[in-house]
């Protein structure tokens, strides 16, 4: 059967266009791994080298580019002219080594590793005796409930007008609220506050959408609040978050929640209120519930700074006091979820892993409903974000509105 001349011409154009389209596609770690395993030569190798340079940045490659990460698949690349042997990636503890592959006849080397969920390491480039580049790496699979799902009603995120506080006089801050699709004014909603809200507002709403739709958490309004700043640009974050007092609790109860209720109706019982934060925001979340347990009963803390940051004039006024206070104070009706990593900070303020373990031991001693999840990670929100859906399930399990216990 003869192919008409016009059809043959179209087919030829399609075939010729396919390599161009492939070259334009983003070079993901998985795609790079497949390309390297094909061992390209000549023009194909040159085309791959150009894709790598575009993906990692030409200027970055000579210094040793930061890796590209797709869940637990990680890609590295470096430009190493005149290298006597292929450069490699090495972890500081010596447990991980990856020899990079030369791309054709170029001075470019690249490699891909498939790591385990939750792996963490400090890494660097090695070329002969030279060590350079590097950083901290931790990798996690994306939880299914952290992804948008078809058929799940989506709430809305609304940026609120810049807020001027009287409790923290002279400060202003950005903030946002999330309103679930299922909210109706006839049924006041639960509420969950997030410190350093500019980050969580980007990923928490999807998790809320999925868990509210599945009935694994109640209809909950999210409040995402950044720390305050003064007119001259000075940050007030540490003062607001690290101080052991009821001031931030008053800020929420007297200023923020009444402002939110101009738009949505909220429940006022402690069992219907949760609060979350990372680092200093984590200790702040605990402090709010500790100071006002009849107003907030659920705490989610990531890499919480239960250390002596707010040392004061006495050098003894910081959050390192909490484990002792918890043991010496009658149990309060609060539920606490703690997350930290083995490689979290260790500095003059204290050891974050030991502080979180100390918190968990004291909470257990005093009979609190609590959970500590320790990973291998560093001082970041990556692990907390990876386990957020399951953390929220645990935090809201058995929800009983109006209960004196969470």
Buried (B, 14 or more C-beta within 10 A) or exposed (E): EEEEEEEEEEEEEEEEEEEEEEEEEEBBBBBBBEBBEEEBEEEBBBBBBBBBBEBBEEEBBEEBBBBBBBBBBBBBBBBBEEBEEBBBBBBEEEEBEBEBBBBBEBBBBBBBBEBEEBBBBBBBBBBEEEEEBBEBBBBBEEBEBBEEEEEBEBBEBEEBEEBEBEBBEBBBBBBBBBBBEBBEEEEBBBBBBBBBBBBBBEEBBBBBBBBBBEEBBBBBBBBBBBBBBEEEEEEBBBBBBBBBEBBBBBBBBEBBBEBBBEEBBBBBBBBBBBBBBBBBBBBBBBBBBBBBBEBBBBBBBBBBBBBBBBBEEEEEBBBBBBBEEBEEEEEBBBBBBBBBBEBBBBEEBBBBBBBBBBBBBBBEEBEBBBBBBBBBBBBBBBBBBBBBBBBBBBBBEEBEEEBEEB
